[in-house]
Amino acid sequence: MSIFQATRLDCPQCGTAVDFRAVHSVNVDRRPDLRTAILRGEFQRETCPSCGTGFRLDAAFLYLDLGRRQWVAAQPVPGLAEWPERETRARALFDDTYGEHASAIAREISQGVQPRLVFGWSALREKLIAAEAGLDDHALELLKLAMMRNLPSSPFARGTTLRLMDSVAERLLMGWVRNADDAVADLRWVPRELYDDIVADAGLGDKSLWGELRAQFAGALFVDVDRLLVPPR
């Protein structure tokens, strides 16, 4: 089930107390509308009744979609610097609820579920888009590295992460997103064949460059290019 708790936050602009229903867990199988709200950027967002400023709660909840075989521990962006510890805690939580320490029934219904850890709304949204498009998120992160290395120019900067924004038949829409507020700095379409080439090359294992890099995500819950770029505290 999806669990919410009533809370109040002060508007960052005028200080007025604004009512929120803070989410603790989202079960998309029962509430598909919440998945739609996440994809649209509307979930956990409210508008101050006094000054009209819109703001959003940090992502801090569990996301479950058994139909699409997804379990995601969503964490606030500031926690990124502590990703090793948070990954350990997320793994333990998954193991207790659906993994090796869970009941036989829980393990049965969760067969094939892919546990992940993300930091921020844009990272969660990306996982939903990738799953819907049938993209392997390991290869997607390697595609980001290829783009960072080979594009003649990019708005890449501290606090900005390259994200999958959309997917169509033969193209992937990639965008540089500012982690603090999800503002998009730049959008670029990338041929799907670049992703397909990385998948094929990585399949060769440690005999290929991409295979070696992919191995760094082996068994990980935090499958994100920031794993390779952000040194843990």
C-alpha positions as CSV (number, residue, x, y, z in Angstrom):
1,M,0.0,0.0,0.0
2,S,1.0,3.7,-0.4
3,I,1.6,5.4,3.0
4,F,1.4,9.1,3.6
5,Q,1.7,11.3,6.7
6,A,0.3,14.8,7.2
7,T,3.0,17.4,7.7
8,R,3.6,21.1,7.4
9,L,6.6,23.0,5.8
10,D,7.4,26.6,5.7
11,C,7.3,28.3,2.2
12,P,10.9,29.0,1.2
13,Q,9.8,32.4,-0.1
14,C,7.4,33.9,2.5
15,G,7.5,31.5,5.4
16,T,3.8,30.6,5.4
17,A,3.1,27.1,6.7
18,V,2.0,24.8,3.9
19,D,0.2,21.5,4.4
20,F,1.8,18.4,2.7
21,R,0.9,14.7,2.7
22,A,4.5,13.4,2.9
23,V,4.9,10.0,1.3
24,H,6.7,7.1,3.0
25,S,6.0,4.4,0.4
26,V,4.4,4.2,-3.0
27,N,2.8,1.1,-4.4
28,V,2.2,1.7,-8.1
29,D,0.4,-1.5,-8.6
30,R,-2.5,-0.1,-6.5
31,R,-1.9,3.6,-7.3
32,P,-0.8,3.9,-10.9
33,D,-1.7,7.6,-10.7
34,L,1.2,8.2,-8.5
35,R,3.6,6.9,-11.1
36,T,2.1,9.3,-13.6
37,A,2.5,12.2,-11.2
38,I,6.2,11.4,-10.7
39,L,6.8,11.3,-14.4
40,R,5.0,14.7,-14.8
41,G,7.0,16.2,-12.0
42,E,3.8,16.9,-10.0
43,F,4.2,14.4,-7.1
44,Q,4.9,15.9,-3.6
45,R,4.7,19.4,-5.0
46,E,2.5,22.1,-3.5
47,T,1.9,25.9,-4.0
48,C,2.0,28.4,-1.2
49,P,-1.5,29.9,-0.7
50,S,0.0,33.2,0.3
51,C,2.6,34.0,-2.3
52,G,2.0,31.4,-5.0
53,T,5.5,29.9,-4.8
54,G,5.6,26.3,-5.8
55,F,8.0,23.9,-4.0
56,R,8.5,20.2,-3.5
57,L,9.4,17.8,-0.7
58,D,12.7,16.0,-1.1
59,A,12.4,12.4,-2.4
60,A,12.6,10.2,0.6
61,F,10.4,7.1,0.2
62,L,10.2,3.5,-1.1
63,Y,8.8,3.0,-4.6
64,L,7.3,-0.4,-5.5
65,D,6.1,-1.5,-8.9
66,L,5.8,-5.3,-9.0
67,G,4.3,-5.2,-12.5
68,R,7.4,-3.6,-13.9
69,R,9.7,-5.5,-11.5
70,Q,11.0,-2.3,-9.8
71,W,11.8,-1.6,-6.1
72,V,13.5,1.8,-5.6
73,A,14.7,3.5,-2.5
74,A,14.5,7.2,-3.3
75,Q,16.7,9.5,-1.2
76,P,17.3,13.3,-1.1
77,V,20.1,14.7,-3.2
78,P,22.2,15.8,-0.2
79,G,22.6,12.1,0.7
80,L,24.6,11.4,-2.5
81,A,27.9,12.0,-0.7
82,E,27.0,9.1,1.6
83,W,26.0,6.7,-1.1
84,P,28.0,3.7,0.1
85,E,26.3,3.7,3.5
86,R,22.9,4.4,2.1
87,E,23.3,1.6,-0.4
88,T,24.2,-0.8,2.4
89,R,21.0,0.2,4.3
90,A,18.8,0.0,1.2
91,R,20.2,-3.5,0.4
92,A,19.4,-4.6,4.0
93,L,15.9,-3.2,3.7
94,F,15.2,-5.0,0.4
95,D,16.7,-8.3,1.8
96,D,14.4,-8.1,4.8
97,T,11.2,-7.3,2.8
98,Y,11.7,-9.1,-0.5
99,G,15.1,-10.7,-0.5
100,E,16.9,-13.5,1.3
101,H,15.6,-12.7,4.7
102,A,12.0,-12.3,3.6
103,S,9.1,-14.7,3.8
104,A,8.7,-17.4,1.1
105,I,5.6,-15.6,-0.2
106,A,7.4,-12.3,-0.4
107,R,10.3,-13.9,-2.2
108,E,7.9,-15.6,-4.7
109,I,6.0,-12.5,-5.6
110,S,9.2,-10.4,-6.0
111,Q,11.1,-12.8,-8.3
112,G,12.9,-10.7,-10.9
113,V,12.4,-7.4,-9.1
114,Q,15.3,-5.1,-9.6
115,P,16.3,-3.1,-6.4
116,R,17.7,0.3,-6.9
117,L,18.9,3.4,-5.0
118,V,18.5,6.8,-6.4
119,F,19.1,10.4,-5.2
120,G,16.6,13.0,-6.2
121,W,13.5,13.3,-8.3
122,S,15.2,13.3,-11.7
123,A,17.1,10.1,-10.9
124,L,13.8,8.4,-9.9
125,R,12.0,9.6,-13.0
126,E,14.9,8.4,-15.2
127,K,14.6,4.8,-13.8
128,L,10.8,4.8,-14.6
129,I,11.4,6.0,-18.2
130,A,14.3,3.5,-18.7
131,A,12.2,0.6,-17.4
132,E,9.2,1.5,-19.6
133,A,11.5,1.7,-22.7
134,G,13.2,-1.6,-21.9
135,L,16.6,0.0,-21.4
136,D,19.3,-1.6,-19.3
137,D,20.3,1.0,-16.8
138,H,23.9,-0.2,-16.6
139,A,24.3,0.4,-20.3
140,L,22.5,3.7,-20.0
141,E,25.0,5.0,-17.5
142,L,27.9,3.9,-19.8
143,L,26.2,5.9,-22.6
144,K,26.3,9.0,-20.3
145,L,30.1,8.5,-19.9
146,A,30.5,8.2,-23.6
147,M,28.6,11.5,-24.1
148,M,30.7,13.3,-21.5
149,R,33.9,12.2,-23.1
150,N,33.0,12.7,-26.7
151,L,30.7,15.7,-27.0
152,P,32.6,18.9,-28.1
153,S,30.7,20.9,-25.5
154,S,28.3,20.3,-22.7
155,P,26.8,22.2,-19.7
156,F,28.2,19.6,-17.3
157,A,29.1,21.2,-14.0
158,R,29.2,20.4,-10.3
159,G,25.7,19.6,-9.1
160,T,24.5,18.8,-12.6
161,T,23.8,15.3,-13.8
162,L,23.1,13.9,-17.3
163,R,19.7,12.2,-17.3
164,L,17.4,10.2,-19.7
165,M,14.4,12.5,-20.3
166,D,12.5,10.5,-22.9
167,S,12.7,7.6,-25.3
168,V,11.2,7.0,-28.7
169,A,11.8,4.3,-31.3
170,E,15.2,5.3,-32.6
171,R,16.3,8.1,-30.3
172,L,16.9,8.9,-26.7
173,L,16.4,12.4,-25.2
174,M,19.2,13.2,-22.8
175,G,19.3,16.3,-20.6
176,W,21.6,17.9,-18.1
177,V,19.6,18.4,-14.9
178,R,20.5,20.6,-11.9
179,N,20.1,18.3,-8.9
180,A,19.0,21.0,-6.5
181,D,15.8,22.0,-8.3
182,D,15.6,19.6,-11.4
183,A,16.1,22.6,-13.8
184,V,17.1,21.3,-17.2
185,A,20.2,23.1,-18.6
186,D,20.3,21.4,-22.0
187,L,18.5,18.7,-24.1
188,R,20.0,16.6,-26.8
189,W,18.7,13.7,-28.9
190,V,21.0,10.7,-29.2
191,P,20.7,7.9,-31.7
192,R,19.5,4.7,-30.0
193,E,22.2,2.8,-31.9
194,L,24.8,4.4,-29.7
195,Y,23.2,2.7,-26.7
196,D,22.8,-0.6,-28.7
197,D,26.5,-0.5,-29.5
198,I,27.4,-0.1,-25.8
199,V,25.2,-3.1,-24.9
200,A,26.8,-5.3,-27.6
201,D,30.4,-4.2,-26.6
202,A,29.7,-4.6,-22.8
203,G,28.5,-8.1,-23.5
204,L,32.0,-9.1,-24.4
205,G,32.9,-8.8,-20.7
206,D,36.3,-7.7,-19.5
207,K,37.6,-8.0,-23.1
208,S,36.1,-4.6,-23.9
209,L,36.3,-1.1,-22.4
210,W,32.6,-1.0,-21.7
211,G,32.7,-4.4,-20.2
212,E,35.3,-3.3,-17.7
213,L,33.3,-0.2,-16.7
214,R,30.1,-2.1,-16.5
215,A,31.7,-4.5,-14.0
216,Q,31.9,-1.5,-11.6
217,F,28.1,-1.6,-11.4
218,A,27.9,-5.4,-10.8
219,G,25.6,-6.2,-7.9
220,A,25.0,-2.5,-7.2
221,L,21.8,-0.9,-6.1
222,F,23.2,2.6,-6.8
223,V,23.4,2.3,-10.6
224,D,24.3,5.8,-11.7
225,V,27.2,7.6,-13.4
226,D,27.6,9.6,-10.1
227,R,28.8,6.3,-8.5
228,L,32.0,6.8,-10.6
229,L,32.1,10.6,-10.4
230,V,31.1,11.5,-6.8
231,P,33.7,10.5,-4.2
232,P,32.0,9.2,-1.0
233,R,32.5,11.2,2.2
